Amino acid sequence: MRFFIVALVLLLVSVIASLFLIEDTGYALFQYGGWRIETSLSLFAVLSVLTYFVISFLVRIVSGFLNGPKSIRLWGKRRSKVKSQKELMKGLFLLIDSNWSRSEKLLSQHAEGSDLAVIHYLAAALAAHQQHSIEFRDHYLRLATASMPDADLAVGLAQSWFLIQDNNEESAQRRLEQLHADYPKDAMVLSLQSQLYQRQFAWEKLEALLPALKKRKVLSVDGLDHLYQRVYLGLMERVENNTQPDELYSVWKRLPKVYKKNEVLLLRYALLLQNLGRENEAERVIENRLREQWSERLINAYAQVESKDAVAQLSLAEGFLSGHDKNPILLMGLGRLAIRCQLWGKARSYLEASLGIMPSLEVYQILATLMEQLGEEELSHQYYREGLALACDIGAQCASSMQS
């Protein structure tokens, strides 16, 4: 294209020059040996341009002929790449459409020679995995590594995921730990490790992984909170049968400060302290949190801790009546504490006030037992009957909702 533009420009210049020379054509003389050529300057200029054009054209034809095979090869390669890219897209669409067999065939057939061969092979491996063809799946993974050795991370992640799906957790763990050593900051490696350790209930390994999961923002805020809760509940369950509190103390000490405010973790810790006979410590843990933040769940648990000083517990709990005097959970808790203090009238008053706000099977049970202890048999039977009637109503409502 550039050649023709240059030729056109030269011709245009020649025409313009001829117009200027039309009145005075000039004179050109060439002599070599016995040869002598005479002509006008304008004709010589036109012939020069035409000669240049013809020679250049012949040179291009010869050059194209000599470079023909190379050009054909390059054209063939470009055509092959375009075709492999089209087939890759078709294969991926078939994969998304769950057409595993056709997808595998198309992806594997057009992988060789493609610049995106590693994607061909990884997608083909997924298609083979979905067909439970383990041998072919692993074969494609090897081809993916061979086609692009630098893609070790991508291939390793795919292999680890396949192993987890196969329930081959031991091999998956070894592969992921190797990847973690090579790529400690990779979010996908951390995510797969987290999933695997949760399946294995490997709470100690997960605990060590939590700071990296948080730093790399692998999980959402809610997801991370849930995982912290699950990990430390699991760690506490591991030590719940111990007769000494040292390991329980260690778990609680390692828990980040922000998660010590988590009610589920705090109440589990308090319950385990009570199981170890450390009621006063359990009371302090719940009390300190209650002073920071009021909670029905906390006050309910606090009222059931049998510390040495029930009067002090009742006094503290009654302080929450300001602002929560109509709360049935608080009133029930106050009733429990008043019973422990043998303040029968106050206990009955709190419990009946709780029933008046929200009938509860638990409160009916406590009142019935209290009346029985006080010799009020008729009242005790009445509370038992009312509690039974409430239980029947709740059961009927549950059955109705299940049927609908």
HUGIQUI-V764798 format. One record per residue. N is the residue number from 1. PSI is psi as a letter, one per 30 degrees, with the letter a starting at -180 (* if undefined). Layout:
N|PSI / N|PSI
This chain:
1|e / 2|e / 3|e / 4|e / 5|e / 6|e / 7|e / 8|e / 9|e / 10|e / 11|e / 12|e / 13|e / 14|e / 15|e / 16|e / 17|e / 18|e / 19|e / 20|f / 21|g / 22|e / 23|e / 24|j / 25|f / 26|a / 27|k / 28|k / 29|k / 30|k / 31|k / 32|j / 33|b / 34|g / 35|k / 36|k / 37|k / 38|k / 39|l / 40|l / 41|e / 42|e / 43|e / 44|e / 45|e / 46|e / 47|e / 48|e / 49|e / 50|e / 51|e / 52|e / 53|e / 54|e / 55|e / 56|e / 57|e / 58|e / 59|e / 60|e / 61|e / 62|e / 63|e / 64|e / 65|e / 66|e / 67|g / 68|e / 69|e / 70|e / 71|e / 72|e / 73|e / 74|e / 75|e / 76|e / 77|e / 78|e / 79|e / 80|e / 81|e / 82|e / 83|e / 84|e / 85|e / 86|e / 87|e / 88|e / 89|e / 90|e / 91|e / 92|e / 93|e / 94|e / 95|e / 96|e / 97|g / 98|g / 99|i / 100|e / 101|e / 102|e / 103|e / 104|e / 105|e / 106|e / 107|e / 108|e / 109|e / 110|g / 111|e / 112|k / 113|f / 114|k / 115|f / 116|h / 117|e / 118|e / 119|e / 120|e / 121|e / 122|e / 123|e / 124|e / 125|e / 126|e / 127|e / 128|e / 129|e / 130|f / 131|g / 132|g / 133|i / 134|e / 135|e / 136|e / 137|e / 138|e / 139|e / 140|e / 141|e / 142|e / 143|e / 144|e / 145|e / 146|e / 147|f / 148|i / 149|f / 150|f / 151|g / 152|e / 153|e / 154|e / 155|e / 156|e / 157|e / 158|e / 159|e / 160|e / 161|e / 162|e / 163|e / 164|e / 165|e / 166|f / 167|g / 168|i / 169|e / 170|e / 171|e / 172|e / 173|e / 174|e / 175|e / 176|e / 177|e / 178|e / 179|e / 180|e / 181|e / 182|e / 183|i / 184|f / 185|f / 186|k / 187|e / 188|e / 189|e / 190|e / 191|e / 192|e / 193|e / 194|e / 195|e / 196|e / 197|e / 198|e / 199|e / 200|f / 201|h / 202|i / 203|e / 204|e / 205|e / 206|e / 207|e / 208|f / 209|f / 210|e / 211|e / 212|e / 213|e / 214|e / 215|e / 216|g / 217|h / 218|e / 219|l / 220|l / 221|e / 222|e / 223|e / 224|e / 225|e / 226|e / 227|e / 228|e / 229|e / 230|e / 231|e / 232|f / 233|e / 234|e / 235|e / 236|e / 237|e / 238|f / 239|g / 240|f / 241|g / 242|k / 243|f / 244|k / 245|f / 246|e / 247|e / 248|e / 249|e / 250|e / 251|e / 252|e / 253|e / 254|f / 255|k / 256|k / 257|e / 258|e / 259|f / 260|f / 261|f / 262|k / 263|e / 264|e / 265|e / 266|e / 267|e / 268|e / 269|e / 270|e / 271|e / 272|e / 273|e / 274|e / 275|f / 276|g / 277|g / 278|h / 279|e / 280|e / 281|e / 282|e / 283|e / 284|e / 285|e / 286|e / 287|e / 288|e / 289|e / 290|e / 291|f / 292|e / 293|j / 294|k / 295|k / 296|e / 297|e / 298|e / 299|e / 300|e / 301|e / 302|e / 303|f / 304|f / 305|k / 306|i / 307|l / 308|f / 309|i / 310|e / 311|e / 312|e / 313|e / 314|e / 315|e / 316|e / 317|e / 318|f / 319|f / 320|f / 321|e / 322|j / 323|f / 324|g / 325|f / 326|g / 327|j / 328|f / 329|e / 330|e / 331|e / 332|e / 333|e / 334|e / 335|e / 336|e / 337|e / 338|e / 339|e / 340|f / 341|g / 342|h / 343|i / 344|e / 345|e / 346|e / 347|e / 348|e / 349|e / 350|e / 351|e / 352|e / 353|e / 354|e / 355|e / 356|f / 357|e / 358|j / 359|k / 360|k / 361|e / 362|e / 363|e / 364|e / 365|e / 366|e / 367|e / 368|e / 369|e / 370|e / 371|e / 372|e / 373|e / 374|g / 375|g / 376|i / 377|e / 378|e / 379|e / 380|e / 381|e / 382|e / 383|e / 384|e / 385|e / 386|e / 387|e / 388|e / 389|e / 390|e / 391|e / 392|e / 393|e / 394|e / 395|e / 396|e / 397|e / 398|e / 399|e / 400|e / 401|e / 402|e / 403|e / 404|*
